[in-house]
Amino acid sequence: QRQMCKETDLALILSVSIQFVPTLLIEAQNIKMAQIARGAEFESKNIFKKAKCIFPLIVPIFINAFKRADELSQALEARGYKGEK
C-alpha cells in the first residue's frame, strides 16, 4: 500500500514541477530584463563578463522558486494533503 502512495507522490511532484516551468521562465525573463535595465551585459563576448552577469540572474530565480515551493507546501498542508490515504 505504501508503494502506491510513493507513486502518487511522484506523480504529484512531476505534475507540479512541469506546471511551474512556464512560470519560472517568465520570472527569469523579467529578472533578466531588470538586470539589463541595471546595466548587465548578457550579450557580451567576454566569458568573464557573461559569467559575472549570470550570477545575479540565477540567485533571484532560485529564491523565487523556493518561495513558490514553500507557498505550495503551505497550501497543500492547509488543504489537508498528507501524501497518504
Number of C-alpha atoms within 10 A of each C-alpha: 7 10 8 11 13 13 11 14 15 13 12 13 12 11 11 13 12 11 11 14 11 11 12 16 12 12 16 18 14 13 17 21 14 13 17 13 10 9 10 19 17 17 10 12 9 10 11 10 14 15 12 13 20 16 10 14 19 13 11 14 18 13 11 14 16 12 12 14 15 12 12 13 13 13 12 13 12 9 9 9 12 9 14 11 8
